[in-house]
Amino acid sequence: MPSIEMRGVSNYILKNVNLDVLNKELLVLVGPNGAGKTTLLNVIAAFADYRGEVFFDGKKIDKVPTNKREIGFLFQDLALFPHLTVTSNISYGLVAQGYSEKIIRERVNELLDFLNIRSLRDRYPRSLSSGEKQRVALARAIAPFSKILLMDEPMSSLDPQTSKYLRTELRSLLKKLEITTIYVTHNLLEAEEMADRIAFIYNGQIEQIGLPEEFIFTPKTDNVSEFIGKPNILNCDHCHILAPGFIELVIRNMNLVLPYEGNGGIKKVAIFPQDIYLSSIKPPGPEVNRFKGIITGIINLPSVSRVKVDVSGNILVAELSREAALEMNFKEGKEVFVIIKLRGLRYAERI
Amino acid sequence: MMKMFKQLKPGWGIVPIAVFLALWEIVARLNLFPGQFFFPPFSIVVSEFYYLTANGVLGKNFLSSLTRILIGFCAGSIAGILVGVVMGWQDVVNKALNPIISLIYPIPALGWLPLLMLWIGINEMLPIAIIFICSFFPVLYNTVTGIKNVDKNYIRAAKTLGGSNIRILATVVIPLALPNIFTGLRLEAGMAWRVIIAAEMVAIPTGIGALMMKAESLMRIDIIIVCLMVLSLMCLSFEKFFAYMEAKVTTKWK
């Protein structure tokens, strides 16, 4: 499978973009709305004009029209042809590219089974659920032996539970297919779960490319840090397995418990401000991930307040709504109870 | 009472018509309508319908109108669809032709009658030409709209799948534009009958419109009403036919 290279690509949105997508890699492109994510996909698909150069596996493809680029594209709204059955949708590319009837039949059957959509073959898209449409759209995109797959926020219209389930399934499928993929999303959690590597784009420029872990623990720019939610990064002094599936970290004088299935131990932990709860009164429940702290600073933004709390020598920034902050009458120097949400933590393992 | 109406089966739609016809008969028979001579009872209209059918007069005139409509409507619609597809698909063609068509389209079909009478003469081609004009422009515009309204992502999807422009037009764009095209056909099918009647009333010696004019000169209201009923039935039938065709083609996926 070819890799994708972009050199000095610019247009009305993109600014001198240089990007390498490795062979069989699943690169997730993240960024805020209007950053240029979809435009970048459109450049690769020849839907948008641009200056610069794009290579597929070392070959320059700037003059190659869309229908000759051998790419599959999953649009945000999936764009399944409403007037064609599932089978006709999937076989559209194979028919258009002149494959024989035998190959078309075999390939369509293979994909119907692979994606577990055989029962849908004679149905029309309007009668399919969101998850079924996703799978049919994926089958259609890869049916004509596409070498590259571009996916433009394919989960954006799904509810969180369906999206989470399909993400897991989709990543597994894409890995089995071994197809070079660029997946666009504005959801960091989705990016972390899907990506081999993440590329962050802001205002038409790629600001950081790297492993998901690098984004959380070593954001290169303020834009990246702002996008991921400015987590609190804490270095662990030492750790030990508390119980099967749980590890206890000691961070200065603060003991933190989190779910952990690995063996190597944890060197850093990231706690997002939204996952830190503050309370004026002692909260009920077991004394796990519950601490006392002193407020050292408050920044009031239009809809949220960011409260800095010193917890056993660790400075944590918590984010809560302005109303909650006012109601609890937070002031500098006030003692508060700090509760850290178990499931929101990210960690970097010791190698 | 309202609940009772809601529970009525669809066939009960015939009841208001039956009531209307009964009232007509009663009002006409009892001379309740001023100028009774000009308002024959329904039963007289029905018997005149039978008489005209039996002696072949209605059939002959009806066939004349129908033939003109079919030729003019088919030619106008096919031309409208072909030009509409090209204009909708090719922006350059649209920009070149749209200003000219925008000037010609507002002219009512019957407005062309005096000019066509001089260019073509009073013969079979005259009503056919009127129907052609009446059908061409609305079908053209509906086709252009249908083509242009096809979601661009469908076209992009087809391109990424390797489709050529012609294949995309034939297999994606035109099928998705069909609902709009059928709307144009359905509206103009009924309009064609209204226009032909007017054209026949003015210039042509045969056809339903001509029959109505003859009846008018002989003060035969019953014959005029028979012709109006035929006209109503035909407008409805043509519109229903295209609605049925649209449903047949698009119901599965729309």
Interface residues (C-beta under 8 A of the other chain):
Chain A: A45 F47 P65 T66 N67 K68 R69 E70 I71 G72 F73 F75 D77 A79 F81 P82 H83 L84 Y92 G93 A96 Q97 Y124 P125 R126 R140 A141 A143 P144
Chain B: D151 N153 Y154 R156 A157 A158 K159 T160 L161 G162 G163 S164 R167 T171 V172 P175 L176 T250 K252 W253 K254
